[in-house]
Amino acid sequence: MKELNEISSYVGVVGNDTYGELMINSINSKGVDTSHVRILEGATAITEISLINGDRVMGDYYEGVLSRFELTNEDLDFICNHDLFHTAYWGKTENYLCHIKERNIPISFDYATKLEDSLVHKTIHYVDYAFFSYSKRDDYIENFMKDIHSKGPKIVVVTLGNNGSVAYDGKEFIFQDIIETKVVDTLGAGDSFIAGFLKGILNKSSINESMLLGAKTASKTLKYFGAW
């Protein structure tokens, strides 16, 4: 979001190791506020990723100090001074969504490929913008999106890899094709799509316009190595 000229902050936890230092320095270098990133004794959470023919393949995941992550009241106050709160399946924020929702802060949640996970059912009624990842547009995913929308979100969006993306607002499905580009690394493309989409929503753009901005933002990320 910061690269799209939106003031952005990251709230989280890292370990007192090389990876933690790298994370904070890297996020800071992009102009993102890290004042609410805590450093704990232990190892930073990491995911091993292999790059095979330009596509990311996830390996082992080590949770490290993330297993001890909790939001404080000060963190919640800080979050609620923003226009939007974005979290994800591995973010460990599910127990705090009710407090953020009570303060009328829109919530965006990236559930990735965990369509049928219990966390979806536990949290979806707090979420305004729900994001999922799937392989193609078919009857299953359209029925799934309708069901998810009926449980609370304003908009449900599913990214479909090379098959584009589709959104549902309770009235219609809006499809967005990919923006053709030279693919170097797919890591971070989905996150970039979400950032572009939310940038559009925050600027009161239509869903079609927001989907297009998401696709354009993702296409830029595909051109370089690494998520950032």
Residue pairs with C-beta under 8 A, 6 or more apart in sequence:
1 8
1 195
1 198
1 199
2 8
2 30
2 31
2 32
3 30
3 195
4 195
4 196
4 199
4 217
6 199
6 202
7 33
8 31
8 32
8 33
9 32
9 33
9 34
9 35
9 36
9 78
9 82
10 27
10 32
10 33
10 34
10 36
10 37
11 36
11 37
11 71
11 75
11 78
11 79
12 36
12 37
12 38
12 66
12 69
13 37
13 38
13 39
13 40
13 65
13 66
13 68
13 69
14 20
14 21
14 23
14 24
14 37
14 38
14 39
14 40
14 44
14 45
14 65
15 39
15 40
15 41
15 42
15 43
15 44
15 45
15 64
15 65
16 39
16 40
16 41
16 42
17 42
17 43
17 44
19 43
19 44
19 46
20 39
20 44
23 37
23 44
24 34
24 37
24 39
26 228
27 34
27 37
28 34
30 228
35 78
36 74
36 75
36 78
40 65
40 68
41 65
42 64
42 65
42 68
43 62
43 64
43 65
44 64
44 65
45 61
45 62
45 63
45 64
45 65
45 66
46 61
46 62
46 64
47 58
47 59
47 60
47 61
47 62
48 58
48 59
48 60
48 61
49 56
49 57
49 58
49 59
49 187
50 56
50 57
50 59
51 57
51 185
51 187
51 225
54 183
54 184
54 185
54 186
55 186
56 185
56 186
56 187
66 90
66 92
69 92
71 79
71 93
71 96
76 96
76 99
76 100
79 85
79 100
79 105
80 100
80 103
80 105
82 105
83 105
83 106
83 202
84 105
84 106
84 107
84 108
84 198
84 202
85 100
85 105
85 106
85 107
85 108
86 107
86 108
86 109
86 110
86 194
86 198
87 93
87 97
87 107
87 108
87 109
87 110
88 109
88 110
88 111
88 112
89 109
89 110
89 111
89 112
89 114
89 117
89 119
94 119
94 122
94 123
97 107
97 123
97 126
97 127
98 126
100 107
100 126
101 107
101 126
106 128
106 129
107 126
107 127
107 128
107 129
108 127
108 128
108 129
108 130
108 131
108 194
108 198
109 123
109 124
109 127
109 129
109 130
109 131
110 131
110 190
110 191
110 194
111 117
111 119
111 120
111 130
111 131
111 132
112 132
112 133
112 190
113 132
113 133
113 134
114 120
114 132
115 132
115 134
115 144
120 148
124 130
124 148
124 151
124 152
124 153
125 151
125 152
126 152
127 152
127 153
128 153
128 154
128 155
129 153
129 154
129 155
129 157
129 197
129 198
129 201
130 148
130 153
130 155
130 156
130 157
131 157
131 158
131 159
131 190
131 194
132 144
132 148
132 156
132 157
132 158
132 159
133 158
133 159
133 160
133 161
133 190
134 141
134 158
134 159
134 160
135 160
135 161
135 163
136 160
136 163
137 160
137 163
137 164
137 166
137 175
141 158
141 166
142 166
142 168
142 173
145 156
145 158
145 166
145 168
145 173
146 168
148 156
149 155
149 156
149 168
149 169
149 170
154 169
154 170
155 167
155 168
155 169
155 201
155 207
156 167
156 168
157 165
157 166
157 167
157 168
157 194
157 197
157 211
158 165
158 166
158 167
159 165
159 190
159 193
160 166
162 178
163 178
164 175
164 176
164 177
164 178
164 215
165 175
165 176
165 193
165 211
165 214
165 215
166 173
166 174
166 175
166 176
167 173
167 174
167 176
167 207
167 211
168 174
169 207
174 207
174 208
174 211
176 208
176 211
176 212
176 214
176 215
177 215
178 215
178 218
178 219
179 215
179 216
179 218
179 219
180 219
181 219
181 220
181 222
181 223
182 222
182 223
183 222
183 223
184 222
184 223
184 224
184 225
185 222
185 224
185 225
185 226
186 222
187 226
187 227
188 221
188 226
188 227
188 228
189 218
189 221
189 222
190 218
191 221
191 227
192 214
192 217
192 218
192 220
192 221
193 214
193 215
193 217
193 218
194 214
195 214
195 217
196 210
196 213
196 214
196 215
196 216
196 217
196 218
197 210
197 211
197 213
197 214
198 210
199 210
199 213
199 217
200 206
200 209
200 210
200 211
200 212
200 213
200 214
201 210
205 213
221 227
